[in-house]
Amino acid sequence: MKGLVLSIFVFCAVLATAHSLKCYVCLGTEDDCSKKKLEANKDSKSKDCPPGMNECMRVWAKKDGNTAVANSCSNSLGCDAAKKVCDDLKDGECVVGCCDSDYCNAGSSVSVSVILMTVSSALGLALLK
């Protein structure tokens, strides 16, 4: 019986690893973490996200003329926390994009999806009135 339980556990662990989300990871300037560079260096600029990390995140921040970009694995709590920090930022610009498909945090696609989500939400609210 213990052997069966162990076998099922190992099978589930392998299955979870095989289906884990893949995200780009990068910390640097806009140029360092551009979509073109991330895709060209996928082996070194991506990772399988650990269990519980079911979203890819991209944070873009600008303050005093300096721009920083961070791509990483996250979860909904991490994304919500990052969005709150950006919303509370007074003297700078900040955008957080989160998504849940492999390699979805490459750059412009996250920005586009955030814009589309905002426009869709606004249209949905307008239709409800």
MMTF fields as JSON, N, C-alpha, C and O atoms, coordinates in Angstrom:
{
  "mmtfVersion": "1.0.0",
  "mmtfProducer": "UNKNOWN",
  "numBonds": 515,
  "numAtoms": 516,
  "numGroups": 129,
  "numChains": 1,
  "numModels": 1,
  "chainsPerModel": [1],
  "groupsPerChain": [129],
  "chainIdList": ["A"],
  "bondAtomList": [4, 2, 8, 6, 12, 10, 16, 14, 20, 18, 24, 22, 28, 26, 32, 30, 36, 34, 40, 38, 44, 42, 48, 46, 52, 50, 56, 54, 60, 58, 64, 62, 68, 66, 72, 70, 76, 74, 80, 78, 84, 82, 88, 86, 92, 90, 96, 94, 100, 98, 104, 102, 108, 106, 112, 110, 116, 114, 120, 118, 124, 122, 128, 126, 132, 130, 136, 134, 140, 138, 144, 142, 148, 146, 152, 150, 156, 154, 160, 158, 164, 162, 168, 166, 172, 170, 176, 174, 180, 178, 184, 182, 188, 186, 192, 190, 196, 194, 200, 198, 204, 202, 208, 206, 212, 210, 216, 214, 220, 218, 224, 222, 228, 226, 232, 230, 236, 234, 240, 238, 244, 242, 248, 246, 252, 250, 256, 254, 260, 258, 264, 262, 268, 266, 272, 270, 276, 274, 280, 278, 284, 282, 288, 286, 292, 290, 296, 294, 300, 298, 304, 302, 308, 306, 312, 310, 316, 314, 320, 318, 324, 322, 328, 326, 332, 330, 336, 334, 340, 338, 344, 342, 348, 346, 352, 350, 356, 354, 360, 358, 364, 362, 368, 366, 372, 370, 376, 374, 380, 378, 384, 382, 388, 386, 392, 390, 396, 394, 400, 398, 404, 402, 408, 406, 412, 410, 416, 414, 420, 418, 424, 422, 428, 426, 432, 430, 436, 434, 440, 438, 444, 442, 448, 446, 452, 450, 456, 454, 460, 458, 464, 462, 468, 466, 472, 470, 476, 474, 480, 478, 484, 482, 488, 486, 492, 490, 496, 494, 500, 498, 504, 502, 508, 506, 512, 510],
  "bondOrderList": [1, 1, 1, 1, 1, 1, 1, 1, 1, 1, 1, 1, 1, 1, 1, 1, 1, 1, 1, 1, 1, 1, 1, 1, 1, 1, 1, 1, 1, 1, 1, 1, 1, 1, 1, 1, 1, 1, 1, 1, 1, 1, 1, 1, 1, 1, 1, 1, 1, 1, 1, 1, 1, 1, 1, 1, 1, 1, 1, 1, 1, 1, 1, 1, 1, 1, 1, 1, 1, 1, 1, 1, 1, 1, 1, 1, 1, 1, 1, 1, 1, 1, 1, 1, 1, 1, 1, 1, 1, 1, 1, 1, 1, 1, 1, 1, 1, 1, 1, 1, 1, 1, 1, 1, 1, 1, 1, 1, 1, 1, 1, 1, 1, 1, 1, 1, 1, 1, 1, 1, 1, 1, 1, 1, 1, 1, 1, 1],
  "groupList": [{"groupName": "MET", "atomNameList": ["N", "CA", "C", "O"], "elementList": ["N", "C", "C", "O"], "formalChargeList": [0, 0, 0, 0], "bondAtomList": [1, 0, 2, 1, 3, 2], "bondOrderList": [1, 1, 2], "singleLetterCode": "M", "chemCompType": "L-PEPTIDE LINKING"}, {"groupName": "LYS", "atomNameList": ["N", "CA", "C", "O"], "elementList": ["N", "C", "C", "O"], "formalChargeList": [0, 0, 0, 0], "bondAtomList": [1, 0, 2, 1, 3, 2], "bondOrderList": [1, 1, 2], "singleLetterCode": "K", "chemCompType": "L-PEPTIDE LINKING"}, {"groupName": "GLY", "atomNameList": ["N", "CA", "C", "O"], "elementList": ["N", "C", "C", "O"], "formalChargeList": [0, 0, 0, 0], "bondAtomList": [1, 0, 2, 1, 3, 2], "bondOrderList": [1, 1, 2], "singleLetterCode": "G", "chemCompType": "PEPTIDE LINKING"}, {"groupName": "LEU", "atomNameList": ["N", "CA", "C", "O"], "elementList": ["N", "C", "C", "O"], "formalChargeList": [0, 0, 0, 0], "bondAtomList": [1, 0, 2, 1, 3, 2], "bondOrderList": [1, 1, 2], "singleLetterCode": "L", "chemCompType": "L-PEPTIDE LINKING"}, {"groupName": "VAL", "atomNameList": ["N", "CA", "C", "O"], "elementList": ["N", "C", "C", "O"], "formalChargeList": [0, 0, 0, 0], "bondAtomList": [1, 0, 2, 1, 3, 2], "bondOrderList": [1, 1, 2], "singleLetterCode": "V", "chemCompType": "L-PEPTIDE LINKING"}, {"groupName": "SER", "atomNameList": ["N", "CA", "C", "O"], "elementList": ["N", "C", "C", "O"], "formalChargeList": [0, 0, 0, 0], "bondAtomList": [1, 0, 2, 1, 3, 2], "bondOrderList": [1, 1, 2], "singleLetterCode": "S", "chemCompType": "L-PEPTIDE LINKING"}, {"groupName": "ILE", "atomNameList": ["N", "CA", "C", "O"], "elementList": ["N", "C", "C", "O"], "formalChargeList": [0, 0, 0, 0], "bondAtomList": [1, 0, 2, 1, 3, 2], "bondOrderList": [1, 1, 2], "singleLetterCode": "I", "chemCompType": "L-PEPTIDE LINKING"}, {"groupName": "PHE", "atomNameList": ["N", "CA", "C", "O"], "elementList": ["N", "C", "C", "O"], "formalChargeList": [0, 0, 0, 0], "bondAtomList": [1, 0, 2, 1, 3, 2], "bondOrderList": [1, 1, 2], "singleLetterCode": "F", "chemCompType": "L-PEPTIDE LINKING"}, {"groupName": "CYS", "atomNameList": ["N", "CA", "C", "O"], "elementList": ["N", "C", "C", "O"], "formalChargeList": [0, 0, 0, 0], "bondAtomList": [1, 0, 2, 1, 3, 2], "bondOrderList": [1, 1, 2], "singleLetterCode": "C", "chemCompType": "L-PEPTIDE LINKING"}, {"groupName": "ALA", "atomNameList": ["N", "CA", "C", "O"], "elementList": ["N", "C", "C", "O"], "formalChargeList": [0, 0, 0, 0], "bondAtomList": [1, 0, 2, 1, 3, 2], "bondOrderList": [1, 1, 2], "singleLetterCode": "A", "chemCompType": "L-PEPTIDE LINKING"}, {"groupName": "THR", "atomNameList": ["N", "CA", "C", "O"], "elementList": ["N", "C", "C", "O"], "formalChargeList": [0, 0, 0, 0], "bondAtomList": [1, 0, 2, 1, 3, 2], "bondOrderList": [1, 1, 2], "singleLetterCode": "T", "chemCompType": "L-PEPTIDE LINKING"}, {"groupName": "HIS", "atomNameList": ["N", "CA", "C", "O"], "elementList": ["N", "C", "C", "O"], "formalChargeList": [0, 0, 0, 0], "bondAtomList": [1, 0, 2, 1, 3, 2], "bondOrderList": [1, 1, 2], "singleLetterCode": "H", "chemCompType": "L-PEPTIDE LINKING"}, {"groupName": "TYR", "atomNameList": ["N", "CA", "C", "O"], "elementList": ["N", "C", "C", "O"], "formalChargeList": [0, 0, 0, 0], "bondAtomList": [1, 0, 2, 1, 3, 2], "bondOrderList": [1, 1, 2], "singleLetterCode": "Y", "chemCompType": "L-PEPTIDE LINKING"}, {"groupName": "GLU", "atomNameList": ["N", "CA", "C", "O"], "elementList": ["N", "C", "C", "O"], "formalChargeList": [0, 0, 0, 0], "bondAtomList": [1, 0, 2, 1, 3, 2], "bondOrderList": [1, 1, 2], "singleLetterCode": "E", "chemCompType": "L-PEPTIDE LINKING"}, {"groupName": "ASP", "atomNameList": ["N", "CA", "C", "O"], "elementList": ["N", "C", "C", "O"], "formalChargeList": [0, 0, 0, 0], "bondAtomList": [1, 0, 2, 1, 3, 2], "bondOrderList": [1, 1, 2], "singleLetterCode": "D", "chemCompType": "L-PEPTIDE LINKING"}, {"groupName": "ASN", "atomNameList": ["N", "CA", "C", "O"], "elementList": ["N", "C", "C", "O"], "formalChargeList": [0, 0, 0, 0], "bondAtomList": [1, 0, 2, 1, 3, 2], "bondOrderList": [1, 1, 2], "singleLetterCode": "N", "chemCompType": "L-PEPTIDE LINKING"}, {"groupName": "PRO", "atomNameList": ["N", "CA", "C", "O"], "elementList": ["N", "C", "C", "O"], "formalChargeList": [0, 0, 0, 0], "bondAtomList": [1, 0, 2, 1, 3, 2], "bondOrderList": [1, 1, 2], "singleLetterCode": "P", "chemCompType": "L-PEPTIDE LINKING"}, {"groupName": "ARG", "atomNameList": ["N", "CA", "C", "O"], "elementList": ["N", "C", "C", "O"], "formalChargeList": [0, 0, 0, 0], "bondAtomList": [1, 0, 2, 1, 3, 2], "bondOrderList": [1, 1, 2], "singleLetterCode": "R", "chemCompType": "L-PEPTIDE LINKING"}, {"groupName": "TRP", "atomNameList": ["N", "CA", "C", "O"], "elementList": ["N", "C", "C", "O"], "formalChargeList": [0, 0, 0, 0], "bondAtomList": [1, 0, 2, 1, 3, 2], "bondOrderList": [1, 1, 2], "singleLetterCode": "W", "chemCompType": "L-PEPTIDE LINKING"}],
  "groupTypeList": [0, 1, 2, 3, 4, 3, 5, 6, 7, 4, 7, 8, 9, 4, 3, 9, 10, 9, 11, 5, 3, 1, 8, 12, 4, 8, 3, 2, 10, 13, 14, 14, 8, 5, 1, 1, 1, 3, 13, 9, 15, 1, 14, 5, 1, 5, 1, 14, 8, 16, 16, 2, 0, 15, 13, 8, 0, 17, 4, 18, 9, 1, 1, 14, 2, 15, 10, 9, 4, 9, 15, 5, 8, 5, 15, 5, 3, 2, 8, 14, 9, 9, 1, 1, 4, 8, 14, 14, 3, 1, 14, 2, 13, 8, 4, 4, 2, 8, 8, 14, 5, 14, 12, 8, 15, 9, 2, 5, 5, 4, 5, 4, 5, 4, 6, 3, 0, 10, 4, 5, 5, 9, 3, 2, 3, 9, 3, 3, 1],
  "groupIdList": [1, 2, 3, 4, 5, 6, 7, 8, 9, 10, 11, 12, 13, 14, 15, 16, 17, 18, 19, 20, 21, 22, 23, 24, 25, 26, 27, 28, 29, 30, 31, 32, 33, 34, 35, 36, 37, 38, 39, 40, 41, 42, 43, 44, 45, 46, 47, 48, 49, 50, 51, 52, 53, 54, 55, 56, 57, 58, 59, 60, 61, 62, 63, 64, 65, 66, 67, 68, 69, 70, 71, 72, 73, 74, 75, 76, 77, 78, 79, 80, 81, 82, 83, 84, 85, 86, 87, 88, 89, 90, 91, 92, 93, 94, 95, 96, 97, 98, 99, 100, 101, 102, 103, 104, 105, 106, 107, 108, 109, 110, 111, 112, 113, 114, 115, 116, 117, 118, 119, 120, 121, 122, 123, 124, 125, 126, 127, 128, 129],
  "secStructList": [7, 2, 2, 2, 2, 2, 2, 2, 2, 2, 2, 2, 2, 2, 2, 2, 2, 2, 6, 7, 7, 3, 3, 3, 7, 3, 3, 3, 7, 6, 6, 6, 6, 7, 2, 2, 2, 2, 2, 2, 6, 6, 6, 6, 1, 3, 3, 3, 7, 7, 6, 6, 7, 7, 3, 3, 3, 3, 3, 3, 3, 3, 3, 6, 6, 3, 3, 3, 3, 3, 3, 3, 3, 3, 7, 2, 2, 2, 2, 2, 2, 2, 2, 2, 2, 2, 2, 2, 7, 7, 1, 1, 3, 3, 3, 3, 3, 3, 3, 7, 1, 6, 6, 7, 7, 1, 1, 2, 2, 2, 2, 2, 2, 2, 2, 2, 2, 2, 2, 2, 2, 2, 2, 2, 2, 2, 2, 2, 7],
  "xCoordList": [0.818, 0.0, 0.867, 0.593, 1.917, 2.808, 3.478, 3.699, 3.799, 4.422, 3.492, 3.932, 2.205, 1.219, 1.078, 1.046, 0.996, 0.882, 2.113, 1.993, 3.291, 4.531, 4.553, 4.959, 4.117, 4.08, 3.142, 3.471, 1.978, 1.02, 1.6, 1.453, 2.264, 2.881, 3.939, 3.964, 4.805, 5.865, 5.255, 5.71, 4.233, 3.559, 2.982, 3.149, 2.3, 1.705, 2.78, 2.603, 3.881, 4.973, 5.57, 5.842, 5.777, 6.319, 5.326, 5.715, 4.062, 3.028, 2.941, 2.818, 3.004, 2.942, 4.145, 4.005, 5.319, 6.526, 6.434, 6.836, 5.909, 5.803, 4.836, 4.973, 3.869, 2.86, 3.002, 2.065, 4.153, 4.312, 4.395, 4.826, 3.978, 3.992, 5.43, 6.294, 5.677, 7.006, 6.932, 6.123, 7.784, 7.796, 9.2, 10.195, 9.253, 10.536, 10.942, 10.099, 12.238, 12.781, 13.877, 14.79, 13.77, 14.736, 14.602, 13.499, 15.702, 15.713, 16.728, 17.92, 16.246, 17.162, 16.436, 15.366, 17.035, 16.452, 15.43, 15.288, 14.718, 13.775, 14.498, 13.978, 15.683, 16.449, 16.888, 16.79, 17.373, 17.81, 16.686, 16.916, 15.472, 14.331, 13.328, 12.136, 13.805, 12.909, 12.412, 13.061, 11.261, 10.67, 11.648, 11.803, 12.298, 13.246, 14.381, 14.734, 14.958, 16.074, 15.616, 16.325, 14.435, 13.923, 13.705, 14.11, 13.061, 12.788, 14.071, 14.166, 15.05, 16.321, 17.146, 17.958, 16.947, 17.711, 16.789, 16.961, 15.82, 14.792, 15.384, 14.875, 16.443, 17.015, 17.531, 17.339, 18.177, 18.744, 17.805, 18.018, 16.78, 15.881, 14.492, 13.538, 14.369, 13.067, 13.255, 14.356, 12.159, 12.218, 10.855, 9.826, 10.867, 9.638, 9.265, 10.067, 8.075, 7.661, 7.426, 6.952, 7.755, 7.53, 6.033, 5.234, 5.655, 4.24, 3.686, 4.367, 2.46, 1.821, 2.022, 1.309, 2.984, 3.227, 2.551, 3.132, 1.329, 0.521, 0.319, -0.558, 1.13, 1.061, 2.465, 3.387, 2.599, 3.833, 3.566, 2.462, 4.576, 4.401, 5.506, 6.646, 5.135, 6.101, 5.798, 4.673, 6.796, 6.655, 7.556, 8.735, 6.989, 7.725, 7.586, 6.473, 8.706, 8.659, 9.641, 10.734, 9.225, 10.076, 10.028, 8.956, 11.208, 11.299, 12.566, 13.64, 12.426, 13.563, 14.322, 15.548, 13.584, 14.205, 14.822, 15.299, 14.825, 15.377, 14.246, 13.251, 14.409, 13.395, 13.944, 15.078, 13.125, 13.499, 12.368, 11.192, 12.748, 11.785, 12.127, 13.298, 11.093, 11.293, 10.269, 9.067, 10.747, 9.897, 10.1, 11.229, 9.015, 9.157, 7.925, 6.909, 8.037, 6.886, 6.196, 6.843, 4.893, 4.156, 2.887, 2.685, 2.053, 0.711, -0.227, 0.223, -1.511, -2.462, -2.216, -2.405, -1.8, -1.506, -0.325, -0.365, 0.723, 1.89, 1.552, 2.019, 0.735, 0.322, -0.51, -0.303, -1.45, -2.289, -1.451, -1.677, -0.484, 0.383, 1.222, 1.37, 1.771, 2.578, 1.719, 2.164, 0.494, -0.411, -0.739, -0.823, -0.923, -1.21, -0.026, -0.208, 1.182, 2.378, 2.441, 2.734, 2.166, 2.178, 1.104, 1.351, -0.087, -1.172, -0.821, -1.205, -0.093, 0.267, 1.497, 1.803, 2.197, 3.405, 3.03, 2.241, 3.59, 3.206, 4.079, 3.56, 5.374, 6.263, 7.027, 8.257, 6.273, 6.858, 5.76, 4.575, 6.153, 5.206, 5.453, 6.592, 4.388, 4.528, 3.38, 2.23, 3.692, 2.683, 3.008, 4.162, 1.989, 2.146, 1.234, 0.054, 1.78, 0.99, 1.174, 2.302, 0.069, 0.126, -0.679, -1.692, -0.225, -0.868, -0.625, 0.192, -1.327, -1.242, -0.981, -1.431, -0.267, 0.128, 1.651, 2.288, 2.219, 3.672, 4.258, 3.77, 5.309, 6.08, 5.235, 5.537, 4.196, 3.29, 3.789, 3.18, 4.885, 5.369, 6.591, 7.527, 6.564, 7.712, 7.804, 8.868, 6.758, 6.879, 5.629, 4.637, 5.665, 4.564, 3.242, 2.199, 3.258, 1.998, 1.336, 0.109, 2.144, 1.567, 0.94, -0.169, 1.633, 1.091, -0.194, -1.17, -0.2, -1.389, -2.522, -3.656, -2.247, -3.313, -3.86, -5.058, -3.021, -3.492, -4.396, -5.448, -3.995, -4.812, -6.139, -7.196, -6.087, -7.321, -8.237, -9.453, -7.672, -8.471, -9.136, -10.303, -8.414, -8.961, -10.093, -11.153, -9.865, -10.894, -12.113, -13.246, -11.895, -13.005, -13.806, -15.036, -13.116, -13.807, -14.646, -15.789, -14.075, -14.807, -16.046, -17.118, -15.898, -17.046, -18.099, -19.296, -17.649, -18.581, -19.363, -20.572, -18.683, -19.37, -20.352, -21.443, -19.959, -20.842, -22.102, -23.191, -21.959, -23.107, -24.042, -25.242, -23.512, -24.334, -25.215, -26.214, -24.854, -25.624, -26.895, -27.654],
  "yCoordList": [-1.196, 0.0, 1.267, 2.212, 1.278, 2.436, 2.645, 3.778, 1.54, 1.629, 2.275, 3.058, 1.949, 2.527, 4.029, 4.822, 4.414, 5.826, 6.591, 7.684, 6.019, 6.655, 6.793, 7.827, 5.753, 5.796, 6.892, 7.613, 7.015, 8.049, 9.433, 10.343, 9.593, 10.873, 11.263, 12.401, 10.324, 10.59, 10.937, 11.868, 10.198, 10.463, 11.877, 12.609, 12.259, 13.599, 14.683, 15.732, 14.441, 15.421, 15.61, 16.738, 14.513, 14.588, 15.284, 16.113, 14.954, 15.567, 17.068, 17.855, 17.468, 18.892, 19.632, 20.75, 19.028, 19.65, 19.766, 20.777, 18.741, 18.742, 19.819, 20.312, 20.184, 21.154, 22.496, 23.294, 22.757, 24.03, 25.177, 25.0, 26.33, 27.529, 27.956, 27.853, 28.426, 28.902, 30.414, 30.91, 31.134, 32.602, 33.097, 32.437, 34.271, 34.941, 35.548, 36.023, 35.525, 36.168, 37.131, 36.759, 38.352, 39.375, 40.548, 40.886, 41.155, 42.376, 43.309, 43.006, 44.45, 45.371, 46.525, 46.939, 47.037, 48.156, 47.631, 46.422, 48.559, 48.151, 47.393, 46.409, 47.847, 47.178, 45.782, 44.826, 45.662, 44.356, 43.329, 42.163, 43.768, 42.86, 43.03, 42.783, 43.451, 43.621, 42.261, 41.235, 42.278, 41.043, 40.338, 39.118, 41.109, 40.544, 39.811, 38.695, 40.431, 39.802, 38.607, 37.605, 38.71, 37.586, 36.366, 35.255, 36.587, 35.473, 34.908, 33.701, 35.757, 35.296, 34.5, 33.66, 34.755, 34.083, 33.292, 33.302, 32.614, 31.92, 30.95, 30.853, 30.234, 29.25, 29.89, 29.339, 31.035, 31.671, 32.696, 33.094, 33.123, 34.165, 33.638, 34.413, 32.323, 31.772, 30.686, 30.174, 30.349, 29.284, 28.636, 29.231, 27.409, 26.736, 27.283, 27.231, 27.795, 28.383, 27.293, 26.206, 27.579, 26.603, 26.443, 27.291, 25.374, 25.173, 26.391, 26.99, 26.736, 27.884, 29.186, 30.162, 29.201, 30.386, 30.14, 29.521, 30.624, 30.308, 31.493, 31.464, 32.533, 33.687, 34.188, 34.064, 34.753, 35.451, 36.94, 37.424, 37.649, 39.068, 39.873, 39.425, 41.069, 42.034, 43.373, 43.869, 43.946, 45.25, 46.232, 45.963, 47.359, 48.44, 49.665, 50.073, 50.251, 51.427, 52.483, 52.171, 53.736, 54.853, 55.924, 56.339, 56.358, 57.417, 58.217, 57.654, 59.527, 60.425, 60.107, 60.206, 59.725, 59.432, 58.055, 57.69, 57.283, 55.925, 54.915, 54.994, 53.966, 52.946, 51.584, 51.241, 50.813, 49.452, 48.507, 48.864, 47.297, 46.268, 45.002, 44.659, 44.309, 43.025, 42.033, 42.299, 40.895, 39.793, 38.652, 38.377, 37.985, 36.904, 36.018, 36.313, 34.921, 34.098, 34.769, 35.443, 34.59, 35.157, 34.35, 33.298, 34.851, 34.311, 35.504, 36.649, 35.252, 36.366, 37.32, 38.528, 36.799, 37.677, 38.593, 39.784, 38.043, 38.839, 39.897, 41.033, 39.516, 40.479, 41.597, 42.772, 41.227, 42.239, 43.182, 44.393, 42.626, 43.454, 44.412, 45.584, 43.911, 44.767, 45.871, 47.012, 45.535, 46.543, 47.612, 48.794, 47.202, 48.172, 49.112, 50.319, 48.559, 49.397, 50.412, 51.587, 49.953, 50.873, 51.948, 53.123, 51.537, 52.508, 53.561, 54.723, 53.15, 54.061, 54.916, 55.854, 54.597, 55.34, 56.764, 56.974, 57.719, 59.118, 59.835, 60.535, 59.673, 60.455, 59.565, 59.528, 58.859, 57.989, 57.317, 57.491, 56.557, 55.811, 54.334, 53.911, 53.552, 52.127, 51.369, 51.804, 50.246, 49.387, 47.947, 47.526, 47.195, 45.771, 45.002, 45.326, 43.989, 43.11, 41.676, 41.219, 40.961, 39.553, 38.737, 39.201, 37.536, 36.677, 35.222, 34.945, 34.302, 32.919, 31.886, 30.745, 32.276, 31.301, 31.349, 32.347, 30.275, 30.18, 31.363, 31.731, 31.942, 33.026, 34.25, 34.95, 34.503, 35.619, 36.961, 37.99, 36.982, 38.247, 38.791, 39.306, 38.669, 39.081, 40.582, 41.074, 41.306, 42.75, 43.364, 43.507, 43.73, 44.488, 43.754, 44.392, 42.424, 41.69, 41.875, 41.898, 42.009, 42.254, 43.639, 43.806, 44.632, 45.987, 46.022, 46.654, 45.35, 45.31, 44.627, 45.104, 43.51, 42.808, 43.652, 43.596, 44.429, 45.318, 46.391, 46.697, 46.959, 47.98, 47.379, 47.974, 46.201, 45.563, 45.232, 45.393, 44.772, 44.45, 45.719, 45.685, 46.816, 48.078, 48.562, 48.958, 48.53, 48.957, 48.045, 48.527, 46.737, 45.79, 46.033, 45.988, 46.29, 46.562, 47.827, 47.861, 48.862, 50.121, 49.923, 50.44, 49.178, 48.905, 48.085, 48.345, 47.092, 46.267, 47.091, 46.912, 47.994, 48.859, 49.792, 50.052, 50.292, 51.183, 50.444, 51.019, 49.184, 48.396, 48.052, 47.874, 47.957, 47.624, 48.785, 48.575, 49.999, 51.177, 51.336, 52.273],
  "zCoordList": [0.0, 0.0, 0.0, -0.74, 0.839, 0.875, -0.476, -0.903, -1.143, -2.464, -3.476, -4.317, -3.397, -4.302, -4.046, -4.987, -2.781, -2.432, -2.908, -3.462, -2.693, -3.138, -4.66, -5.189, -5.353, -6.821, -7.32, -8.261, -6.692, -7.084, -6.811, -7.627, -5.66, -5.314, -6.345, -6.814, -6.695, -7.672, -9.026, -9.691, -9.436, -10.706, -10.725, -11.701, -9.64, -9.565, -9.563, -10.183, -8.876, -8.84, -10.224, -10.637, -10.943, -12.306, -13.225, -14.048, -13.091, -13.917, -13.654, -14.592, -12.387, -12.048, -12.612, -13.109, -12.542, -13.084, -14.596, -15.172, -15.236, -16.692, -17.177, -18.297, -16.353, -16.77, -16.063, -16.064, -15.461, -14.761, -15.77, -16.909, -15.326, -16.154, -16.436, -15.566, -17.627, -18.015, -18.214, -18.997, -17.498, -17.572, -17.886, -17.586, -18.495, -18.659, -17.318, -16.557, -17.043, -15.844, -16.29, -17.028, -15.837, -16.223, -15.267, -14.837, -14.944, -14.142, -14.777, -14.827, -15.263, -15.922, -16.568, -16.123, -17.626, -18.367, -19.367, -19.553, -20.009, -21.052, -22.162, -22.688, -22.512, -23.561, -23.115, -23.884, -21.872, -21.354, -21.407, -21.729, -21.091, -20.962, -22.098, -21.918, -23.26, -24.405, -24.886, -24.681, -25.521, -26.048, -26.986, -26.932, -27.838, -28.803, -28.089, -28.472, -27.05, -26.333, -25.503, -25.411, -24.899, -24.117, -25.009, -24.668, -26.154, -27.061, -27.663, -27.887, -27.926, -28.497, -27.486, -27.875, -26.212, -25.148, -24.223, -23.004, -24.81, -24.033, -23.014, -21.897, -23.372, -22.444, -21.161, -20.078, -21.268, -20.073, -19.437, -18.292, -20.152, -19.648, -19.301, -19.225, -19.09, -18.719, -17.672, -17.47, -17.013, -16.016, -15.863, -16.183, -15.368, -14.976, -13.606, -12.673, -13.486, -12.214, -11.171, -11.502, -9.92, -8.858, -8.572, -8.97, -7.893, -7.54, -6.796, -5.964, -7.106, -6.471, -7.225, -6.993, -8.118, -8.946, -10.29, -11.182, -10.43, -11.605, -12.545, -13.408, -12.376, -13.268, -13.582, -12.776, -14.768, -15.127, -14.907, -15.153, -14.448, -14.159, -14.839, -14.959, -15.28, -15.813, -15.156, -15.225, -14.526, -13.883, -14.62, -14.85, -14.981, -15.638, -14.75, -14.42, -14.365, -13.491, -13.981, -14.452, -13.857, -14.269, -13.187, -12.746, -12.771, -11.771, -12.029, -12.242, -12.008, -12.223, -13.51, -13.555, -14.559, -15.843, -15.964, -17.038, -14.893, -14.922, -15.036, -14.315, -15.949, -16.165, -15.787, -16.121, -15.084, -14.703, -15.083, -15.023, -15.475, -15.845, -15.079, -14.916, -14.608, -13.928, -14.449, -14.43, -14.91, -15.351, -14.37, -13.963, -13.986, -13.016, -12.988, -13.617, -12.242, -11.894, -10.718, -9.916, -10.613, -9.495, -9.269, -9.876, -8.402, -8.216, -8.091, -8.129, -7.944, -7.939, -6.769, -6.913, -5.623, -4.483, -4.785, -4.475, -5.389, -5.754, -6.788, -6.704, -7.767, -8.796, -8.183, -8.485, -7.321, -6.679, -5.819, -5.816, -5.09, -4.241, -5.086, -4.739, -6.197, -7.077, -7.687, -7.803, -8.076, -8.639, -7.6, -7.931, -6.352, -5.284, -5.07, -4.911, -5.067, -4.917, -6.057, -5.835, -7.274, -8.423, -8.28, -8.55, -7.853, -7.682, -6.635, -6.763, -5.602, -4.51, -4.822, -4.086, -5.904, -6.264, -6.661, -7.582, -5.971, -6.186, -7.211, -8.082, -7.12, -7.983, -8.957, -8.962, -9.769, -10.782, -11.579, -11.293, -12.566, -13.376, -13.143, -12.945, -13.166, -12.886, -13.542, -13.484, -14.161, -14.78, -14.425, -14.501, -14.038, -13.745, -14.683, -14.817, -15.329, -16.17, -15.715, -15.529, -15.533, -15.146, -16.147, -16.671, -16.402, -17.387, -16.988, -16.11, -17.627, -17.16, -18.257, -18.154, -19.291, -20.311, -20.478, -20.142, -20.994, -21.116, -21.89, -22.958, -21.328, -21.942, -22.304, -23.27, -21.544, -21.862, -21.343, -21.637, -20.574, -20.001, -20.742, -20.129, -22.058, -22.865, -23.077, -23.454, -22.855, -23.052, -23.59, -22.875, -24.847, -25.421, -25.31, -25.168, -25.373, -25.286, -23.933, -23.843, -22.863, -21.544, -21.519, -21.01, -22.06, -22.095, -22.904, -22.498, -24.04, -24.874, -24.133, -24.183, -23.437, -22.733, -21.59, -21.313, -20.923, -19.859, -20.454, -19.893, -21.578, -22.242, -22.693, -22.483, -23.313, -23.767, -22.599, -22.704, -21.487, -20.317, -19.773, -19.383, -19.744, -19.252, -20.152, -19.667, -21.46, -22.408, -22.315, -22.32, -22.23, -22.122, -20.849, -20.868, -19.75, -18.483, -18.587, -18.133, -19.186, -19.341, -20.212, -19.899, -21.298, -22.167, -21.436, -21.563, -20.67, -19.901, -18.9, -18.755, -18.207, -17.243, -17.944, -17.436, -19.109, -19.863, -20.308, -20.31, -20.684, -21.128, -19.975, -20.185, -18.767, -17.605, -17.156, -16.468, -17.538, -17.094, -17.863, -17.615]
}
